[in-house]
């Protein structure tokens, strides 16, 4: 298990900023130091997602003197490699050995599900900065789990709605064969009422999509919709453009083409469309402050992984401040987290009763500008959207 333990602020290792030290002799009920567990993929095919999330979280700490809610904080980051067994191991180590006060992550749904019960059963607040399985938003919701991103199906519902409103009749859809892949396409189908010309789930280790693209060419749908994260998106979009099919059959996606993948995809992404609840060009003061600070510190543009992790830090900061640093008072801390009393980088944001956001979703487009491709936001597709599983959540008291 790859693990990062951080030294006292303001030392800043390349992969993440570490702040504070842990002190076990705090005044009862009032934390003099905080310990934050951060579980994410920090190596492997999707390592960029974990790194960008960790950068976003630590940026907020850097901007606030290494404190959350006025209390010095330490981050212990563990690499789950997007593997459930490693995520479970990381969660247990952070609970039993490191005795963290709060968990942030994991990022991938299969890993979230592996770590979810151990963390919430230990009554440790758990903030998911990327995605969330439907069962957690619904029947297995917990007072200790909060999402600062979305329930898995939501960005895909937004594109399903857009293509439905656009009047398309036949769409071919693809995703990886794992929990989030299946949920994302469920979300798309919830809103798109036309014909699904093909529904394909590819193995998690598949990076060659020639056979699937050949099938698309043969079926001749009006459009193709995909969910492929990280390196999978890079390969699929490049291969799709190189095949020539994109000239006749446009490509739509969500959580696939973004600032973690666009540079590597390059011109192949031009003319594609996406849906998301955040983009770095959103015009609000919180986002402008975040983006400027992020680029200045790290030298690259933030993605939604960075933004939602930054919001996770903002959420913790506001809640810990509200309870006067008394993180051991779990009912008070949960109540403070529920209020979400901070300015999200996405603008419109509040929690539903199941601790998932109510927020807007935007249509994005990749265009050519000044000799390079750039993703830009175009319009609101769904406004004040809540997830489809909130009604199944009977939230218990902490």
N, C-alpha and C positions, 0 to 999 in steps of 0.2 A: 504493500500500500504506500503510494507516494503521498507524503504529508509535508505541509509547510507550517512551521511554527515561527511566529514573527517576533522580532525583537522590539524593544521599547521605542515608541515614537520619539523623534521623527525619522528614524532610519527607514529607507524605502527600497526594498529589494525590487528587482526588475519586474517580477510577475505580479507583485501586489504590495501595497503599503501596509505595514504592520504597526499596530498602535497599542500602547499600554502594556501593563503586566497584570497578572492575576494575583489577587490577595485574598486569602481565605479567611482572614480575621476581620471581616467587615462588621460594622455595627449591625446587630440583628435587624432584619427587615429592610435595611438600606444598603444598597450595593456601593462599595467604594471603588470597585473595579468590576467590569463586565467581561464575560468571555463568550464570544460568538463563534459557533461552529458553522463552517461554510463547506458544503458538499457540492462538487461540480466535476464535470469531465475536464481535467487539466492535461491530459495526454490522449493520444489516439486521433481518430478521424475527425471528431467533433470538438477537439480541445479548444479551438478558437472561441466556442460559445462559453466555456467555463472561464477562460482568461478574460474575455470581455465583460462577463458578469462580475468577476472578482475586481476588475479595474473600476467598474461603476460603483460597486459598494464601497471600496476603499477610497475612491475620490471624495465621497461625502465625508468620510472620517478625516481625510486630509484637509478639507475645507473648514472643518469644525474642530481643529486642534486635537484630533484623535479621540473625540468624545461622542457619546450618544446620550442625549438627554442631560448633558452636563457631566456625565460619568465617564472616566477614562475606559477605553475598550480595547480588548485584544481579539484578533481574528485568528482562528486555527482552521486552515483550509486543508481539505482532504480530497484526493483525486479518486473519483469513482469509475473513471474511464467509460462512463455510460453503461456500466454493467451492474445489474441488480445485486449480485452477491457482494461486490465491493462497496456498493452503496449501503447495504445492510451492515457490513463490517465497520464502515466509517461511522455510521450512526451510533452503533453500540460503543465504539471507542470514545466518541465524543461525549456520550452520556455517562459512561461508567468510569473512564479514566480521566478525561479532560474536564468533566463536570461543567459543561457549558450552560449558560443561562438561556440562550436562544439559538435556534438553528435557522440557517438560510440555505435553501436548496432542499433536495437535488433538483436537477434541471429536466431530466428525461423521465417520462411517465412510468416506465417499467421500474426505474430506480426509485422514484417517488413512492410507488406502491410497496416496494421492498422495505423502505425506511419509515414509512408512515406510521404504522402501528407502534413500533418501539419508541418513537419520538413522542407521539401524542399520548401513549399510555404512561410515559414518564412525566406527563404534564409540562412539557417544554414547548413554549411557543415556537411554531414552525412556519416560516414564510417562504412560499414558493414563488421565485422571481420569473419562472418560465413555465407556462402551461399548468394544467391540472386535470387529472382524470375525472370523468363524469361521476364516478362513484363517490369521490371525495366532495364534489359539489352537491351531491344528492344524498343518497341513503346512508353513506358512511361519513357524513360531514362531522367535523370535530370543532369544539370551541378553541382548540389550540392551533388549528391550521388556518392560515391566511394566504391568499394569492394576490400578488401585485401585478399579475399579467392577465390571464384569461382562463376560462375553462377550455379544454382542448378544441372543442368544436367551433368556438365562436368566430375566429377570423375566417373560417371556411364557410360558415353560415353567411357571412357578409358577402363573400364572392358568389355563393349560390344565389343570394338575393339579387346581386347586381346583374348576373347573367339571366336570371328570370325576368327582371325588369327590362333587360336589353332585348328580350324576345327570342333568345336562342332555344332551339328545339332538341338538339342532340349533342351531348358532351361526353368525352372519354375521360375517365378519371383514374389516377394512379397514386399509390403511396407505399411506404415500406410496410412490411408485414409484422407489425407490433402494435401494442395498445394504442398509442397516439395516432399511428397511421390509420387504423380502423375508425377511431373516433373522429378524425379530421374529415374523412370522406362521409361519415354519417352526418356531420354538420353541414357539409355541402348539399347533401341530398335532402336535408330537412327543408331547405329554402328553394332549391332548384327543382321544379316540377316537370321538366321535360324528360326526354328519353336519356337514360344512361347507356351510351353506345358501347361501353366496355368498362369494367371495374377490375383493376389489377392491383395485387399486392405483391411486391417484389421482396426477395430475401434481404435481410439487413446487411449482408456482406456483398450484395450485388452492386457493381459500379459500371457495368456494361449494359446499356439499355437498347442495343440494336434490335433485338427481337421484338421488344415492346413498340419501338418506333415503327418497325415494319408492319406490325399489326395495325397501328394507328393509320398508316398510309392506306392500308387495305380497307379499313372500316370507313374512312372519310367522314369523321364527325365535323361539326361546325367549329368545335373548340376542344382543347385539351386542358384539363385542370389537374394539377399535381400538388402534393406535399412531399418535399424532399429536403431535409435539413442538412446544413453543412456541406461536406464534400460530396454527398449524394446529389445535391442541387447543382453543384458545379459541373459534375459529369453529365447529368441528364440534360441540362439546358444547352451545354456545348454540343452534345451529340444530337440534340433535337434540331438545333440551328444548322449544323453541318450536314444533316440529312436532307435539308431543303424543304422538309415538311412544313416548317414554320412560315414559309411564304404563303401557304394556302390555309393553314390551320393554326390560328393564334394560340399562344400559350398563356394561361392564367395560373396563379398560384397564391399561397399564403405561407408565411413562415419559412420561406425557401430562398427567395432572392432578396437580399438585404445587404447591409454594409459589411457583413462578415464574408459574403460570397461574391458580391458584384464585381470587385476588382479582378478576381480570378476568372469569372465568367466572361467579362469584357463585352465586346460588341454582340456576342451571341444573345445577350439579354435585351438588346434594343427592341422596343416595340412590345414587350411583355407587360402584363398587368398583375397587380398584387392587392391584397387587402390586409390591413393591420390597424391596431389601436394606437400605434406610435410611429412617428417618423421624425428624424432629426430636424426637418424644416418646419415643424409645427410652430406657429407664431404665438408664443406666450412667454412671459418674463421668466418663469421657472425653467423652461426648456432652453432659452437663450443663455441663461446663466450656466446651466449644466453643460451645454454643448461647448461653450467657450472655454470653460475650465477643463473639460475633458480633453479637448484638442490640444490645449496648452500643455497639459501634463503628460499625455501619452503620445501625442503626435499623430493620431488617427481619429477618424470620425466615429462617434458612438453608434452602436446598433441598439435594437430593442433589448438585447441581452444586458447591455450596459445600463440602459435607461430604467428597466424594471428593477434591476438590482440596486441602482441608486435610489429609486423610490422605496425599496425595502429598507434601506438605511434611513431615509427620511421618515418613514412610518415608525420605525423603532425609536428614532430620536424624539419625535413628537409624543409618543406614548410614554416613554421612560421619563421624559420631562414632566408629563402630566401627573405621574404617580410619585414624583419626587425621588426617583431612583430606587423605589421599593419594588424591584422586580420579583422578589419572593412572594409578594401579594398577587398571586395569579389572577383572581377574579378582577381586581382593580386594573391590572395590566391588560387583560383581555378586553375589558370595557373601554380602556383608552385606545387600544388598537382598533377596535370596531369603529371608533369615531373618525379615524383616518384624517386627523386634523393637520394636514400638510398640503402644500401646493405641488401636485403631481406634475411631472414634466410633460404629460400628455394633455394637461388641462383638466377637462371634465372627468372627475373620478370620485366615487364613493363606494362603500361596501354594501352589498346586499346582505340579508340576514344569514346567508350561508358563507360569508367571508370571502366571496368572489366579487370582483369589481363590477359596477355599473358604469359604462363608459361608451364613448363613440368609436366607430370603426370607419376607416378611410379607404378610398380607392387610391392606389399608387400606380405610377407608370414609369418605366425605364425609357429615357429619351437620350438622344445624342446632343451634347452641348459642349461647344468649344473643343471639338475633336475627341471627346471622351463620353462615356455613358454615365448617366446620373439618374438616380431614382428621385421622383418628386411626388408630393401628395396632390391629389386633384379635387376630391370632394368627399363629403360625409355620406357613407352608404347606409349605416345604421346609427341612430342617435339614442343615447341613454339606454344602451342595450344591456339587459341582464341575461344570464345563461338559462338554458332550457331545463336545468335540473334543480334549480333553487326550490321549487315547490316540493321536492322529495326530501328536503333537508329539515329534520326536526331537531333543531340545535339544542343540545344539552347545556346546562350551566357548568362553568369550569369549577 
